[in-house]
Amino acid sequence: MNMKMKKPSTIRIARLPFGRVRSLPPASGIALITVLFLTILMSILALTMMVSVNSDMFINGYYGNTRAAYYAADSGMNVARQNLVNELKLSINQHPCLGWGANASDSACIPAPLDQVGAPATALSYLLSTYNSLSGGQVNSGSASASWPSSFLITNTANCTNSFAAAAGSPAITQTVVNTISLNTQYTFTFNYTLCATGTATANTNTALQRSTIREMGTIIMSVKSVDIPPPTFAGYGTFIDKYTPCFAPLTPGIFSGPSFTNGAWQVSNRGQFIFTDHVGQANQYLDYWIGSTCNQSTSTTYPGVNVTWEQGISVGQPTIALPTNSYSQQWAIVDGYGCGETSGPNCTSASTTGSKPNFATYLKDINQNAYNATATSGVYFPWTPGANTYGNTVSTGSGLTTGYGGGFYIEGNANIVLTPGSDGSGNPTQIYTITQGATTTTITTDVVANTTNIVQGGTSKTLTGVPANLVSSPGTATPGTLLYVDGTVTGLSGPGEGQAAIQYNSMVTVVAKNDIDITGDIRYTVEPVTVNTADTIVSPTYNASAVNVFGAYTCAGNIVLSSPYSDKNLEVDGSLAAIGAMTTDNPPGYCTSSTCGFTVNGSINTFTNVGGQSQTHIFVEAVNTQNVYFDRRYTVWGNGFAPPWFPGIANSGSYSASVPTITPTQQRTSWAWIAQQ
């Protein structure tokens, strides 16, 4: 069967008239809806991003303005604090002076501020009137004109009130006896302040939310010092160094208590902590800071990387301190109780005695009443009153003599000396001196209460009336004091043993030697003038007023040699130690070479403790692991002349000319707080 295939139908697309759209089936509109949805979504995302960016910009702007306001307030605080200091300094009398009147209640004697009520009130009033508007406290002026246009003002708010007034007990006054006149040489004024500083990002921002206010409370201390006057003796220094050549070597780190002075330059390093508790002075204009092996000279009191604290400040460019050229005054003290030589006094008016050695053959005898023999190589001598078994003073200078006793004992040749506290049969305290020269031992016992001096040598024993006496502090009045002068080397000087007392509580002793003084063991006070614990750290800055014992050691041509015979290699010496002499060949034995007149160590020492002070011409490198120097505060009582008997005096002490007062301001913040802006 023939079948014919049917042709497929032809699809015809109708041609629509122009401008008309053929309708599509319903499913064909999904694409349009999708596009519209995505468009809306993108619009929402864009809007969200815009809002987020605007919020971030707003927050960042607010934060920036807030921080700018804070820093403006902080800058204002610094300006305000310094402004108070500047105003106080303007009220200080700048006329040259050596010191002010001793009557602290007399307003005419107070250098600054002259009125402790008016001066701070005037300073605060000026501050509040100068910075009472934002336009007056712009921080973008001057060299900072291109900085952020912040401003500040100093004003009272509901939560903060500015105040500035003298603290209770201000001022603290330091008195010094200058040429026999007691003067106020330093005033330390203390003022308490409260400052309120408000900062803004710009000078015209008045919105509270864009302001920042801080409150600071603290103290401003104004130290006004007339002139650095040296003490009457070298015992007045905790540390004194004559030849400290700039960039020589740094000090051993530690605490340096007591006034300190050098005719050279102080040198500290980055190898530890340095604390100077009292005022420090030096002749050089620069301080030396060691960083490793590099010495850096600077006029600044601080240096990066160096941990040093000058608690009472430091003065540079000071006049040098003259050194003793001989020990004649100590030799004279043996026979007259005064010490003619560098020292002036009722017995030191004759040119035949002042500046010269005494004629010992006339005044001194040994225990057997043999006159002093200058050719002898050993012997212990002391003054006698002719015709009587009385220990006393027989020196005449041609102008009369104030009655008194001799000052001690003259030891010819080398000697070993042991100092021991003792007591007599009635329990009275005594001081015992054991002097060994070869096979000869001389034991001297002074009894202040019984007023006797007992001398024993071999089989001979004598008890003399009187004790060695010091007439320097109170002319005409004999104050017990003993000087041992060794015309040679002290081969050993110690107490009875480690940790044991050597100086009785009512004994005042000085050992002087022509050559070296070898300290070979502990020399301790029975009653310590300052309080130290077993760790050798200071506990109290006060001293024991009843501790009238005192010890000194002095050589003007030799070294003080330290050695420890103990197993722990520790050593303690209570007293003021001086190895000082001028670098001159005039008037021997006052002559220091480059290797003498300093402190040296025989062997090594673990810890060396000195309760007193140290003075030296040269500073040497010592084999000491740790050194603690605790200044004896009793030496600051210059008006009473307290010092080891006949200790070397400072020739130019009190002879300084007037100078412009030194003003040292110190600022200390005690509290800080951000307060809500009203």
Secondary structure as GFF3:
##gff-version 3
##sequence-region A 1 678
A	DSSP	three_ten_helix	26	29	.	.	.	ID=ss1
A	DSSP	alpha_helix	30	90	.	.	.	ID=ss2
A	DSSP	three_ten_helix	107	109	.	.	.	ID=ss3
A	DSSP	alpha_helix	118	130	.	.	.	ID=ss4
A	DSSP	three_ten_helix	134	137	.	.	.	ID=ss5
A	DSSP	three_ten_helix	142	144	.	.	.	ID=ss6
A	DSSP	beta_strand	151	154	.	.	.	ID=ss7
A	DSSP	beta_strand	163	166	.	.	.	ID=ss8
A	DSSP	beta_strand	172	178	.	.	.	ID=ss9
A	DSSP	beta_strand	181	200	.	.	.	ID=ss10
A	DSSP	three_ten_helix	208	210	.	.	.	ID=ss11
A	DSSP	beta_strand	211	225	.	.	.	ID=ss12
A	DSSP	three_ten_helix	234	236	.	.	.	ID=ss13
A	DSSP	beta_strand	239	243	.	.	.	ID=ss14
A	DSSP	beta_strand	254	256	.	.	.	ID=ss15
A	DSSP	beta_strand	260	262	.	.	.	ID=ss16
A	DSSP	beta_strand	267	269	.	.	.	ID=ss17
A	DSSP	beta_strand	273	276	.	.	.	ID=ss18
A	DSSP	beta_strand	280	282	.	.	.	ID=ss19
A	DSSP	beta_strand	287	291	.	.	.	ID=ss20
A	DSSP	beta_strand	294	298	.	.	.	ID=ss21
A	DSSP	beta_strand	307	310	.	.	.	ID=ss22
A	DSSP	beta_strand	314	315	.	.	.	ID=ss23
A	DSSP	alpha_helix	328	336	.	.	.	ID=ss24
A	DSSP	alpha_helix	360	363	.	.	.	ID=ss25
A	DSSP	beta_strand	364	365	.	.	.	ID=ss26
A	DSSP	beta_strand	379	383	.	.	.	ID=ss27
A	DSSP	beta_strand	408	412	.	.	.	ID=ss28
A	DSSP	beta_strand	415	423	.	.	.	ID=ss29
A	DSSP	beta_strand	429	437	.	.	.	ID=ss30
A	DSSP	beta_strand	440	447	.	.	.	ID=ss31
A	DSSP	beta_strand	452	457	.	.	.	ID=ss32
A	DSSP	beta_strand	460	465	.	.	.	ID=ss33
A	DSSP	beta_strand	469	470	.	.	.	ID=ss34
A	DSSP	beta_strand	479	480	.	.	.	ID=ss35
A	DSSP	beta_strand	482	487	.	.	.	ID=ss36
A	DSSP	beta_strand	490	494	.	.	.	ID=ss37
A	DSSP	beta_strand	501	503	.	.	.	ID=ss38
A	DSSP	beta_strand	508	513	.	.	.	ID=ss39
A	DSSP	beta_strand	517	519	.	.	.	ID=ss40
A	DSSP	beta_strand	524	525	.	.	.	ID=ss41
A	DSSP	beta_strand	530	532	.	.	.	ID=ss42
A	DSSP	beta_strand	538	543	.	.	.	ID=ss43
A	DSSP	beta_strand	550	555	.	.	.	ID=ss44
A	DSSP	beta_strand	560	562	.	.	.	ID=ss45
A	DSSP	beta_strand	571	579	.	.	.	ID=ss46
A	DSSP	beta_strand	599	601	.	.	.	ID=ss47
A	DSSP	beta_strand	605	618	.	.	.	ID=ss48
A	DSSP	beta_strand	624	631	.	.	.	ID=ss49
A	DSSP	three_ten_helix	633	636	.	.	.	ID=ss50
A	DSSP	three_ten_helix	638	640	.	.	.	ID=ss51
A	DSSP	beta_strand	662	675	.	.	.	ID=ss52
###
